[in-house]
């Protein structure tokens, strides 16, 4: 009888405990994104309102003006250690990234729910978060004034842990970072925060959105909060980066 009552109580309490733990992880993840967005704002304030390099591809920026992207160093003069894309990025390189002076802790770069047991890319060794490639115009790798973006444009996100191609560097396209998967898939992005994903915006705030809502935005054909690259002079290059 007593054992049966105990078993019943456990069956009632376990889902509540799991939900509370999941909510705590999501809260911490949102706090991390707000800290990263604070670093973004501070960088802009100290660099004549120009945005940081997104670490798109092998260089911080193709024009070589930035030694370090937000996450790690790649370009600039010889001497300091740099990420050479020969394997997973080493954690110590965070301390040479453009955001480090404003954060001074490695903890904020990683969601507490992001396990290190499985590494599928080069940068998920050190971060759960990627910058929207729109910030540098995707393939154009330009550093724009932050005023080129709307306050509610998406700046950073916690990328899909199955997206190995997204974690090849420090930034991504929306349709590269968010992969469709049923909620029942144990390997789906939703496994970290239930059915939610965490997103940070240009104005500094962060929110959790239903994964299904983000997938709609990520696969959208026109400019939206995710596809928000400033329009460029290239006739074949639309504002949304498609």
C-alpha positions as CSV (number, residue, x, y, z in Angstrom):
1,X,0.0,0.0,0.0
2,X,2.7,2.5,1.0
3,X,4.8,1.5,-2.0
4,X,1.9,2.1,-4.2
5,X,1.2,5.6,-2.8
6,X,4.9,6.5,-3.2
7,X,4.9,5.3,-6.8
8,X,1.7,7.4,-7.5
9,X,3.3,10.5,-5.9
10,X,6.4,10.0,-8.0
11,X,4.4,9.6,-11.2
12,X,2.6,12.9,-10.4
13,X,5.8,14.9,-9.4
14,X,8.2,13.8,-12.1
15,X,6.5,15.6,-15.0
16,X,6.3,18.8,-12.9
17,X,10.0,18.5,-11.9
18,X,11.0,17.9,-15.6
19,X,8.9,20.9,-16.7
20,X,10.5,23.1,-14.0
21,X,14.0,22.0,-15.0
22,X,13.2,22.7,-18.7
23,X,11.8,26.2,-17.8
24,X,14.9,26.9,-15.8
25,X,17.2,26.0,-18.7
26,X,15.2,28.2,-21.1
27,X,15.4,31.1,-18.7
28,X,19.2,30.8,-18.4
29,X,19.4,30.4,-22.2
30,X,17.4,33.7,-22.7
31,X,19.7,35.4,-20.2
32,X,22.7,34.3,-22.2
33,X,21.3,35.7,-25.4
34,X,20.5,39.0,-23.7
35,X,24.1,39.2,-22.5
36,X,25.4,38.5,-26.0
37,X,23.1,41.1,-27.4
38,X,24.4,43.6,-24.8
39,X,27.9,42.8,-26.1
40,X,26.6,43.5,-29.6
41,X,25.3,46.9,-28.5
42,X,28.4,47.8,-26.7
43,X,30.5,46.9,-29.7
44,X,28.4,49.1,-32.0
45,X,28.7,52.0,-29.5
46,X,32.5,51.7,-29.5
47,X,32.8,51.4,-33.3
48,X,30.8,54.3,-34.7
49,X,27.6,52.3,-34.7
50,X,29.0,49.7,-37.1
51,X,28.0,46.1,-36.4
52,X,30.6,43.4,-35.6
53,X,31.8,40.8,-38.1
54,X,29.6,37.7,-38.0
55,X,32.4,35.1,-38.5
56,X,30.8,34.1,-41.8
57,X,33.2,31.6,-43.5
58,X,36.9,31.5,-43.2
59,X,37.4,35.2,-42.5
60,X,35.9,37.7,-40.1
61,X,35.2,39.8,-43.1
62,X,36.5,39.3,-46.7
63,X,37.8,42.9,-46.8
64,X,40.1,42.2,-43.8
65,X,39.0,45.2,-41.8
66,X,38.1,43.2,-38.7
67,X,40.7,41.0,-37.1
68,X,38.1,39.2,-35.0
69,X,34.4,38.3,-35.5
70,X,32.0,38.2,-32.6
71,X,33.0,34.7,-31.7
72,X,36.6,34.1,-32.5
73,X,39.6,35.7,-34.5
74,X,40.3,34.8,-38.1
75,X,41.9,37.7,-39.9
76,X,44.3,40.5,-39.2
77,X,48.0,40.5,-38.7
78,X,50.0,37.4,-38.1
79,X,50.9,36.7,-34.5
80,X,47.9,36.0,-32.3
81,X,46.4,32.5,-32.4
82,X,43.5,32.1,-34.9
83,X,40.9,29.6,-35.9
84,X,42.2,27.9,-39.0
85,X,39.2,25.7,-39.8
86,X,41.3,22.6,-39.6
87,X,39.1,21.1,-36.8
88,X,36.7,22.2,-34.0
89,X,37.4,25.7,-32.7
90,X,39.4,25.7,-29.4
91,X,37.6,27.3,-26.5
92,X,40.5,29.7,-25.6
93,X,39.9,31.5,-28.9
94,X,36.7,32.9,-27.4
95,X,38.9,35.3,-25.4
96,X,40.1,36.9,-28.7
97,X,36.6,37.3,-30.1
98,X,35.0,40.8,-30.4
99,X,32.5,40.1,-27.7
100,X,34.8,38.8,-25.0
101,X,35.8,42.3,-23.6
102,X,32.2,42.9,-22.7
103,X,31.4,39.4,-21.3
104,X,34.6,37.9,-19.7
105,X,33.0,34.5,-19.2
106,X,32.6,31.5,-21.4
107,X,29.4,30.4,-19.7
108,X,27.2,32.8,-21.6
109,X,28.2,31.4,-25.0
110,X,26.5,28.0,-24.3
111,X,23.0,27.0,-23.4
112,X,23.0,24.8,-20.2
113,X,20.9,22.3,-22.1
114,X,23.3,21.9,-24.9
115,X,25.3,18.7,-24.3
116,X,29.0,18.4,-25.2
117,X,28.6,14.7,-25.7
118,X,27.9,15.1,-29.4
119,X,29.8,17.6,-31.5
120,X,28.7,17.8,-35.1
121,X,30.3,21.0,-36.4
122,X,33.4,23.2,-35.8
123,X,31.9,25.8,-33.5
124,X,29.4,23.9,-31.4
125,X,32.4,23.0,-29.2
126,X,32.2,26.5,-27.8
127,X,28.7,28.0,-28.5
128,X,25.1,27.1,-28.8
129,X,24.4,30.5,-30.5
130,X,25.0,31.8,-34.0
131,X,24.7,35.3,-35.4
132,X,22.3,36.0,-38.2
133,X,24.3,36.1,-41.4
134,X,22.1,39.0,-42.5
135,X,24.1,41.3,-40.1
136,X,27.0,41.2,-42.7
137,X,24.8,40.7,-45.7
138,X,25.4,37.0,-45.9
139,X,27.9,36.3,-48.7
140,X,28.8,40.0,-49.1
141,X,30.5,40.1,-45.6
142,X,29.9,43.8,-45.2
143,X,29.9,45.7,-41.9
144,X,26.8,47.9,-41.9
145,X,25.7,50.7,-39.5
146,X,23.3,49.2,-37.0
147,X,20.8,51.8,-38.2
148,X,20.3,49.7,-41.4
149,X,18.3,47.2,-39.3
150,X,15.0,47.4,-37.6
151,X,14.8,47.2,-33.8
152,X,12.9,43.9,-34.1
153,X,15.1,42.3,-36.6
154,X,16.7,39.0,-35.4
155,X,20.4,39.2,-34.6
156,X,21.2,35.9,-32.9
157,X,19.6,32.6,-32.2
158,X,20.2,29.2,-30.5
159,X,20.8,27.0,-33.6
160,X,19.5,23.5,-34.2
161,X,21.8,21.0,-32.6
162,X,21.4,18.8,-35.6
163,X,22.5,21.5,-38.0
164,X,26.1,20.5,-38.6
165,X,26.4,22.8,-41.6
166,X,25.2,25.8,-39.5
167,X,28.0,25.2,-36.9
168,X,30.8,25.4,-39.5
169,X,31.4,29.0,-38.4
170,X,29.9,31.7,-36.2
171,X,26.9,32.7,-38.3
172,X,24.2,31.2,-40.4
173,X,21.2,31.6,-42.6
174,X,17.7,31.0,-41.1
175,X,17.0,28.1,-43.4
176,X,20.4,26.5,-42.4
177,X,19.9,26.9,-38.7
178,X,16.4,25.6,-38.3
179,X,15.6,22.2,-39.7
180,X,12.0,20.8,-39.9
181,X,11.4,17.8,-37.6
182,X,8.4,16.4,-35.8
183,X,8.1,17.1,-32.1
184,X,8.3,13.4,-31.5
185,X,11.8,13.2,-33.1
186,X,14.2,12.8,-30.1
187,X,17.0,14.5,-32.1
188,X,14.9,17.6,-32.9
189,X,15.9,21.1,-32.0
190,X,12.9,21.2,-29.7
191,X,14.6,18.8,-27.3
192,X,16.4,21.5,-25.4
193,X,13.4,23.7,-24.6
194,X,10.4,21.6,-25.3
195,X,8.6,23.2,-28.3
196,X,10.5,26.5,-28.0
197,X,13.5,28.2,-29.5
198,X,15.4,31.2,-28.1
199,X,16.0,34.3,-30.2
200,X,17.6,37.7,-29.7
201,X,16.8,40.9,-31.4
202,X,18.7,44.0,-32.5
203,X,17.1,46.1,-29.7
204,X,18.6,43.8,-27.1
205,X,15.6,41.8,-25.9
206,X,15.3,38.0,-26.2
207,X,12.3,35.8,-26.4
208,X,11.3,32.1,-26.7
209,X,9.2,31.2,-29.7
210,X,7.4,28.1,-30.8
211,X,9.7,26.1,-33.1
212,X,6.9,25.7,-35.6
213,X,6.5,29.5,-35.8
214,X,10.3,30.0,-36.4
215,X,10.3,27.4,-39.2
216,X,7.6,29.3,-41.1
217,X,9.7,32.5,-40.8
218,X,12.9,30.7,-41.7
219,X,11.4,29.2,-44.9
220,X,9.8,32.5,-45.9
221,X,10.5,33.9,-49.4
222,X,10.5,37.7,-48.6
223,X,12.0,40.0,-46.0
224,X,11.0,39.4,-42.5
225,X,12.5,39.5,-39.0
226,X,15.0,36.7,-39.9
227,X,15.7,37.5,-43.5
228,X,16.7,41.1,-42.8
229,X,20.0,41.8,-44.8
230,X,20.1,45.5,-46.0
231,X,19.5,45.8,-49.7
232,X,22.7,46.1,-51.6
233,X,23.8,47.4,-55.0
234,X,24.0,44.0,-56.6
235,X,21.1,43.6,-59.0
236,X,20.9,39.9,-58.3
237,X,21.1,40.2,-54.5
238,X,17.8,40.8,-52.8
239,X,17.4,42.4,-49.3
240,X,16.5,39.0,-47.8
241,X,19.6,37.2,-49.0
242,X,17.9,34.6,-51.1
